[in-house]
């Protein structure tokens, strides 16, 4: 018998100082945003904090879910992602088809599907495994106290802004026009087709997992707190439901789905400008939308505000779980992987019009064809990245096979 089913002791401790600090910053930030920007911006900041808490408590990692499936045939994480996407299309497609939600206009994240998406998503997939996280994963693990992921995040930001300098080259390469399945098929048929594909992917993971292990494998045990919904851990399906609902709340409040990495490019561009580099004249930053964002405070950028909320929400969740304890000593090979992976994450995300959130999750629930292309190319990159991890001293989780 495997020891995976063995329960761990209950936890009773929390980390009061980081908990108090994170909750105070969320509260003060919401009040500040409500007074200086808008009530909607303050609400989006709180939604970001709830996303961070949900990601942390459910340990909802895209990177680890893909890695254990690639290396060990375990598909629970992928099945949770399919559940998240299924709930997402049921919520999003009718609203996007109508063009409004609760009386406010809404639009999906629909981008061209072409060469830049293939190259960018493939790079991003490798970066996920070397950097140790995706876009949302980087933020919530930083909030949870991971010092290594601070390095990944810094490199992520640099890679993002460097990519904006090269965007004219990549956008000139062959691609299809932005294609929405909601517009092409209609909301009803688009829902049917997407749900069928999600079900097929989930079924495939079951077949592969049973063929590899003879059964569906339970997740490794985690210490259980006295109040799991407050202190964690949550089951994966709860994380899937929470992320789908909170993405829908983002659509209702901001008029478009959840994104993460455009903020990294913006932060990097502002830092480059402070260093005397004239990024404002780069074609990417000369468009009206990007020029306005570059000239404005980050508090007016929805993605930046939500990213900050994710970090603080994850910090609160880690403190509630009694697991907020940063470790400052990181092996050199691991740091090198964090830098290389972070640069690939940032550069790839810009080329692919988004990350695992903006292109994969929000792209697919927007009905965008580029979201599916991103999934295929990024998964291929994850296969390569998983094989590269041991070269940098990084773990590839496998269940030890035991005899009967």
C-alpha positions in Angstrom: 0.0 0.0 0.0 1.1 3.6 -0.7 1.5 6.0 2.2 -0.3 8.7 0.2 -3.5 8.1 2.0 -2.0 8.4 5.5 -3.4 11.5 7.2 -1.1 14.1 8.6 -1.5 15.7 12.0 -3.8 18.7 12.4 -2.3 22.1 12.5 -3.4 24.8 15.0 -0.8 27.5 14.5 -1.0 30.7 12.4 1.6 33.4 11.7 0.0 36.5 13.3 2.4 39.2 12.1 2.3 38.5 8.4 -1.4 37.9 8.6 -2.1 41.2 10.3 0.2 43.0 7.8 -1.4 41.5 4.7 -5.0 42.1 5.9 -4.1 45.7 6.9 -2.5 46.3 3.4 -5.6 44.9 1.7 -7.9 47.1 3.7 -5.8 50.3 3.4 -5.3 49.6 -0.3 -9.0 49.1 -0.9 -9.8 52.4 0.9 -7.1 54.3 -1.0 -8.3 53.0 -4.4 -11.9 53.7 -3.7 -11.0 57.3 -2.9 -8.4 58.0 -5.6 -9.6 55.8 -8.5 -13.0 54.2 -8.1 -15.0 51.7 -6.1 -14.7 49.2 -8.9 -10.9 49.4 -8.8 -11.0 48.8 -5.0 -13.3 45.8 -5.6 -10.9 44.4 -8.2 -8.1 44.7 -5.7 -10.1 42.7 -3.2 -11.0 40.1 -5.9 -7.2 39.8 -6.5 -6.7 39.1 -2.9 -9.4 36.4 -3.0 -7.7 34.9 -6.0 -4.4 34.8 -4.1 -6.0 33.1 -1.2 -7.7 30.6 -3.4 -4.6 29.8 -5.4 -2.6 29.3 -2.2 -5.1 27.3 -0.1 -6.0 25.0 -3.0 -2.3 24.8 -4.1 -3.7 25.3 -7.6 -0.5 25.2 -9.6 -0.6 25.0 -13.4 3.1 24.2 -13.5 3.2 21.3 -11.0 -0.1 19.9 -12.4 1.4 19.6 -15.9 4.8 18.4 -14.6 3.3 15.4 -12.6 1.2 14.4 -15.5 4.1 14.6 -18.0 6.5 12.8 -15.7 4.3 10.5 -13.7 0.9 10.2 -15.5 -1.1 11.8 -12.6 -3.9 13.9 -13.9 -5.8 15.3 -10.9 -4.5 18.8 -11.5 -5.4 18.7 -15.2 -8.9 17.5 -14.4 -9.3 20.4 -12.0 -8.3 22.7 -14.8 -10.9 21.2 -17.1 -13.5 21.7 -14.4 -12.4 25.3 -14.0 -12.6 25.9 -17.8 -16.0 24.1 -18.0 -17.5 26.4 -15.4 -15.8 29.3 -17.1 -17.4 28.8 -20.5 -20.8 28.3 -19.0 -20.5 31.6 -17.3 -18.6 33.6 -19.9 -20.0 32.6 -23.3 -23.6 33.8 -22.7 -22.4 37.1 -21.4 -19.8 37.6 -24.2 -22.5 36.7 -26.8 -24.8 39.3 -25.3 -22.0 41.9 -25.1 -23.0 43.1 -21.7 -23.2 41.9 -18.1 -25.4 43.5 -15.4 -25.9 46.5 -17.8 -22.2 47.0 -18.5 -20.3 46.2 -21.7 -18.0 43.2 -21.6 -15.5 41.7 -24.1 -13.3 38.7 -24.1 -9.5 38.4 -24.6 -9.4 37.4 -28.2 -6.0 37.6 -29.9 -4.4 36.4 -33.2 -3.4 32.7 -33.4 -0.1 32.4 -35.2 3.6 32.1 -35.1 4.2 34.4 -32.2 1.7 32.4 -30.0 3.4 29.1 -30.9 6.9 30.4 -30.2 5.9 32.4 -27.1 3.8 29.7 -25.5 6.5 27.1 -26.1 9.1 29.4 -24.4 6.6 30.0 -21.6 6.2 26.3 -21.1 9.9 25.7 -20.7 10.1 28.8 -18.4 7.3 27.4 -16.2 9.4 24.4 -15.3 12.7 26.1 -14.9 11.3 29.2 -13.1 9.2 27.0 -10.8 5.8 28.6 -11.6 3.5 30.2 -14.1 2.3 33.8 -13.9 -0.3 33.3 -11.2 1.9 30.7 -9.5 4.8 33.2 -9.4 2.7 35.8 -7.7 1.0 33.5 -5.1 4.2 31.8 -4.2 6.0 35.1 -3.7 3.1 36.1 -1.5 3.4 32.8 0.3 7.0 33.6 1.2 9.1 31.9 -1.5 12.3 33.9 -1.9 13.4 32.0 -4.9 10.3 33.1 -6.7 11.3 36.7 -6.1 14.2 36.0 -8.5 11.8 34.4 -11.0 9.5 37.4 -10.7 12.3 39.9 -11.3 13.5 38.1 -14.4 9.9 37.7 -15.5 9.5 41.5 -15.5 12.8 42.0 -17.4 11.8 39.4 -20.0 8.4 41.0 -20.4 9.6 44.5 -21.1 12.4 43.3 -23.5 9.8 41.4 -25.5 7.8 44.6 -26.0 10.9 46.0 -27.9 10.7 43.1 -30.3 6.9 42.9 -30.8 6.9 44.6 -34.3 9.0 41.6 -35.6 6.8 39.0 -34.0 3.4 40.5 -34.9 4.5 40.7 -38.5 4.9 36.9 -38.8 2.1 34.8 -40.2 -1.0 34.5 -38.1 -4.8 34.1 -38.3 -7.0 37.0 -37.5 -8.4 37.1 -33.9 -11.1 34.4 -33.9 -13.8 33.9 -31.4 -15.6 30.6 -31.2 -18.5 32.4 -29.5 -19.0 34.6 -32.6 -18.2 31.9 -35.1 -20.4 29.1 -33.7 -22.8 31.0 -31.4 -22.7 30.7 -27.6 -24.7 27.5 -27.5 -22.7 25.4 -29.9 -19.4 26.9 -28.6 -20.3 25.7 -25.1 -21.1 22.2 -26.4 -17.9 21.9 -28.4 -15.7 23.2 -25.5 -17.3 21.0 -22.9 -16.9 18.0 -25.1 -13.2 18.8 -25.5 -12.7 19.4 -21.7 -14.5 16.0 -21.0 -12.2 14.3 -23.5 -9.1 15.7 -22.0 -10.2 14.7 -18.5 -11.1 11.2 -19.7 -7.7 10.9 -21.3 -6.0 11.7 -18.1 -8.0 9.0 -16.3 -7.0 6.4 -18.9 -3.3 7.4 -18.7 -3.3 7.5 -14.9 -4.9 4.1 -14.5 -2.6 2.6 -17.1 0.4 4.0 -15.3 -0.6 3.3 -11.7 -3.5 0.9 -11.9 -5.9 3.4 -10.2 -6.4 7.1 -9.7 -3.8 8.3 -7.3 -4.7 10.4 -4.3 -2.8 13.6 -3.8 0.0 13.6 -1.3 -1.4 14.4 2.2 -1.1 17.8 3.7 -1.5 18.9 7.3 -5.1 19.6 8.0 -6.1 22.7 10.0 -8.9 22.9 12.5 -10.9 25.1 10.1 -9.8 24.0 6.6 -11.9 26.5 4.7 -10.2 29.4 6.6 -6.8 27.9 7.2 -6.5 25.5 4.3 -5.8 23.2 2.6 -8.7 23.2 0.1 -9.4 20.3 -2.3 -8.5 21.0 -5.9 -12.1 21.2 -7.1 -12.8 24.0 -4.7 -9.9 26.0 -6.1 -11.2 25.4 -9.6 -14.7 26.6 -8.7 -13.3 29.7 -6.9 -11.0 30.7 -9.7 -13.8 30.4 -12.3 -16.2 32.5 -10.2 -13.6 35.1 -9.4 -12.6 35.4 -13.0 -16.3 36.0 -13.8 -16.4 38.7 -11.1 -13.4 40.3 -12.8 -15.3 40.3 -16.1 -18.3 41.9 -14.4 -16.2 44.6 -12.7 -13.7 45.4 -15.3 -15.4 44.5 -18.6 -12.8 41.9 -19.5 -11.4 38.7 -18.0 -8.6 38.2 -15.6 -5.0 38.8 -16.8 -1.6 38.9 -15.1 1.4 39.5 -17.2 0.6 42.8 -19.0 1.3 44.4 -15.6 4.8 42.9 -15.6 5.6 44.6 -18.9 4.2 47.8 -17.6 6.3 47.7 -14.4 9.4 46.9 -16.3 8.8 49.7 -18.8 8.4 52.2 -16.0 11.7 51.0 -14.4 13.5 51.2 -17.8 12.2 54.7 -18.1 13.5 55.7 -14.7 16.9 54.3 -15.8 16.9 56.6 -18.8 15.7 54.2 -21.5 13.2 55.8 -23.8 10.6 53.0 -24.0 7.8 55.4 -24.7 9.0 55.6 -28.4 9.0 51.8 -28.8 6.0 50.9 -31.1 4.5 48.7 -28.5 4.2 51.6 -26.0 3.1 54.2 -28.6 -0.4 52.8 -29.0 -3.0 54.8 -27.2 -3.9 52.2 -24.6 -0.3 51.3 -23.7 0.9 54.9 -23.8 -1.8 55.9 -21.4 -0.9 53.1 -19.0 2.8 54.0 -19.2 2.1 57.7 -18.4 -0.4 56.9 -15.6 -0.1 55.6 -12.1 -0.1 51.8 -11.7 -3.0 52.2 -9.3 -5.2 52.9 -12.4 -4.1 49.7 -14.1 -6.5 46.9 -13.4 -4.0 44.1 -13.9 -1.4 45.8 -11.6 -3.9 46.3 -8.9 -5.1 42.7 -9.1 -1.6 41.3 -9.1 -0.8 43.2 -5.9 -4.0 41.8 -4.4 -2.9 38.3 -5.4 0.4 38.6 -3.5 -1.2 39.9 -0.4 -4.1 37.4 -0.5 -1.5 34.6 -0.8 0.5 36.1 2.1 -2.6 36.0 4.3 -3.4 32.4 3.3 0.1 31.3 4.0 0.0 33.0 7.4 -3.4 31.4 8.2 -1.9 28.0 7.3 1.1 28.7 9.6 3.4 28.3 6.7 4.8 31.8 6.1 8.5 31.3 6.7 10.8 32.7 4.0 14.0 30.8 3.4 16.8 33.0 2.1 19.4 30.4 1.2 18.8 29.0 -2.3 21.2 26.8 -4.2 23.1 28.5 -7.1 21.8 26.1 -9.8 18.3 26.7 -8.6 18.8 30.5 -8.8 20.2 30.2 -12.3 17.1 28.2 -13.3 14.9 30.9 -11.7 16.6 33.6 -13.8 16.6 31.7 -17.1 13.0 30.5 -16.5 11.8 34.0 -15.5 13.2 35.6 -18.6 11.6 32.9 -20.8 8.3 33.4 -19.0 8.3 37.1 -19.5 9.4 37.1 -23.1 7.1 34.2 -24.0 4.0 35.7 -22.4 4.3 38.9 -24.5 4.8 37.0 -27.7 1.8 34.7 -26.9 -0.6 37.5 -25.9 -0.7 36.2 -22.4 0.2 33.5 -20.0 -1.5 30.6 -18.4 -4.2 33.0 -17.1 -4.6 35.7 -19.9 -4.1 33.3 -22.8 -5.0 29.8 -21.5 -7.7 30.3 -18.9 -9.1 33.7 -19.9 -8.4 33.1 -23.6 -10.3 29.8 -23.7 -13.3 31.1 -21.7 -13.3 34.1 -24.0 -13.8 31.6 -26.9 -10.4 32.7 -28.5 -8.8 30.2 -30.8 -5.4 31.5 -29.7 -6.1 30.1 -26.2 -6.2 26.5 -27.6 -3.1 27.1 -29.7 -1.4 28.4 -26.5 -2.3 25.2 -24.6 -0.8 22.9 -27.2 2.4 24.9 -27.6 2.9 25.5 -23.9 2.3 21.8 -23.0 5.1 20.9 -25.5 7.3 23.4 -23.8 6.5 21.9 -20.4 7.6 18.5 -21.7 11.0 19.9 -22.5 11.2 22.0 -19.3 10.4 18.9 -17.2 13.3 17.0 -18.7 15.6 20.0 -18.1 14.8 20.4 -14.4 17.2 17.8 -13.0 20.1 19.6 -14.7 19.4 22.5 -12.4 18.9 20.3 -9.3 15.1 20.7 -9.4 12.8 17.9 -8.4 10.5 16.0 -10.7 7.9 14.4 -8.5 7.2 10.7 -9.1 5.5 8.1 -7.0 7.7 5.3 -6.0 6.3 2.1 -7.4 6.0 -0.7 -4.8 5.3 -4.4 -5.2 2.1 -6.0 -4.1 
